[in-house]
Amino acid sequence: MSTLDDYIAKARAALDQLRPPLDELRGQADVAQSEARERLQAGIAAVQKAQVNAKAQLDQAAQAGHGTWKSTARQAEQALNDVGAQLQTLVDQVQGNVGAAAPAARKAWTAFLDEWNHERTDRARLLDED
């Protein structure tokens, strides 16, 4: 497996790991008050849009070829980081708006973040290889 293929596989796996915390947050949004629910649902939609954008950038990196993929992949990595930051903001909103349900959302976020950071190190190593 080439470095490019390895990077793309790891980055796509990181994006796929967003599904469980988003599903958890969607469940929390369903029990939130209507005003908070609308804000949370808008936040979920924004994270999903950012996720789609990051996937498109990964697809571009995959198609860029072995000579030029790293610059495109670095942009995709920033998009992945942005998705993570948006998810953190969303979890904070859930914690502020849902009260007792927030620990479940925080637990999902923490599990995702641990894996995300572990994989981020591997992806960065692949980007830095010559």
C-alpha positions as CSV (number, residue, x, y, z in Angstrom):
1,M,0.0,0.0,0.0
2,S,1.4,3.4,-1.0
3,T,1.7,6.3,1.5
4,L,-1.1,8.0,-0.4
5,D,-3.4,5.0,-0.1
6,D,-2.5,4.6,3.6
7,Y,-3.2,8.3,4.3
8,I,-6.5,8.2,2.4
9,A,-7.6,5.1,4.3
10,K,-6.8,6.6,7.7
11,A,-8.4,9.9,6.9
12,R,-11.6,8.2,5.6
13,A,-11.7,6.1,8.7
14,A,-11.5,9.2,10.8
15,L,-14.5,10.7,8.9
16,D,-16.4,7.5,9.3
17,Q,-15.9,7.7,13.1
18,L,-18.0,10.9,13.1
19,R,-21.2,8.9,12.6
20,P,-21.6,7.5,16.2
21,P,-21.2,10.8,18.0
22,L,-23.4,12.5,15.4
23,D,-26.1,9.8,15.9
24,E,-25.8,10.3,19.7
25,L,-26.1,14.1,19.3
26,R,-29.1,13.6,17.0
27,G,-30.8,11.6,19.7
28,Q,-30.0,14.3,22.3
29,A,-31.4,17.0,19.9
30,D,-34.6,15.0,19.7
31,V,-35.2,15.3,23.5
32,A,-34.1,19.0,23.7
33,Q,-36.5,21.8,23.9
34,S,-37.7,23.1,20.6
35,E,-35.5,26.2,20.5
36,A,-32.4,24.3,21.5
37,R,-33.4,21.5,19.2
38,E,-33.3,23.8,16.2
39,R,-29.9,25.1,17.1
40,L,-28.6,21.6,17.7
41,Q,-30.0,20.4,14.4
42,A,-28.4,23.3,12.6
43,G,-25.1,22.5,14.2
44,I,-25.4,18.8,13.2
45,A,-26.2,19.8,9.7
46,A,-23.1,22.1,9.7
47,V,-20.9,19.2,10.9
48,Q,-22.3,16.9,8.3
49,K,-21.7,19.5,5.6
50,A,-18.1,20.0,6.8
51,Q,-17.8,16.2,6.8
52,V,-18.9,16.0,3.1
53,N,-16.4,18.8,2.3
54,A,-13.6,17.0,4.0
55,K,-14.5,13.8,2.1
56,A,-14.5,15.7,-1.2
57,Q,-11.0,17.0,-0.4
58,L,-9.8,13.5,0.4
59,D,-11.2,12.3,-2.9
60,Q,-9.2,15.1,-4.6
61,A,-6.0,14.0,-2.7
62,A,-6.7,10.4,-3.8
63,Q,-6.9,11.5,-7.4
64,A,-4.0,14.0,-7.3
65,G,-1.4,11.4,-7.9
66,H,1.7,10.5,-6.1
67,G,3.7,13.6,-7.0
68,T,1.2,16.2,-5.8
69,W,-1.1,14.6,-3.3
70,K,0.5,15.9,-0.1
71,S,-0.5,19.5,-0.7
72,T,-4.1,18.5,-1.3
73,A,-4.0,16.1,1.6
74,R,-2.8,18.9,3.9
75,Q,-5.9,20.9,2.9
76,A,-8.0,17.8,3.6
77,E,-6.3,17.3,7.0
78,Q,-7.2,20.9,7.9
79,A,-10.8,20.2,6.8
80,L,-10.8,17.1,9.1
81,N,-9.5,19.2,12.0
82,D,-12.3,21.7,11.3
83,V,-14.9,19.0,11.4
84,G,-13.5,17.9,14.8
85,A,-13.6,21.5,16.1
86,Q,-17.2,21.9,14.9
87,L,-18.1,18.7,16.6
88,Q,-16.6,19.9,19.8
89,T,-18.6,23.1,19.6
90,L,-21.8,21.1,19.0
91,V,-21.1,18.8,22.0
92,D,-20.6,21.9,24.2
93,Q,-24.0,23.2,23.0
94,V,-25.6,19.9,23.9
95,Q,-24.0,20.1,27.3
96,G,-25.4,23.5,27.8
97,N,-28.9,22.8,26.5
98,V,-29.7,19.3,27.3
99,G,-28.5,19.0,30.9
100,A,-28.6,15.5,32.2
101,A,-28.3,14.0,28.7
102,A,-25.0,15.8,28.1
103,P,-22.8,13.2,29.8
104,A,-23.7,10.6,27.1
105,A,-22.8,13.2,24.4
106,R,-19.5,14.0,26.2
107,K,-18.7,10.3,26.4
108,A,-19.2,9.8,22.7
109,W,-17.1,12.9,22.0
110,T,-14.3,11.8,24.3
111,A,-14.1,8.3,22.6
112,F,-14.1,9.9,19.2
113,L,-11.5,12.5,20.2
114,D,-9.1,9.9,21.6
115,E,-9.2,7.9,18.4
116,W,-9.1,11.0,16.3
117,N,-5.9,12.2,18.0
118,H,-4.3,8.8,17.7
119,E,-5.1,8.6,14.0
120,R,-4.1,12.3,13.5
121,T,-0.6,11.4,14.5
122,D,-0.4,8.6,12.0
123,R,-1.9,10.8,9.2
124,A,0.6,13.6,10.0
125,R,3.5,11.1,9.8
126,L,2.3,10.0,6.4
127,L,2.1,13.6,5.2
128,D,5.7,14.3,6.5
129,E,7.3,11.3,4.8
130,D,9.5,12.0,1.9
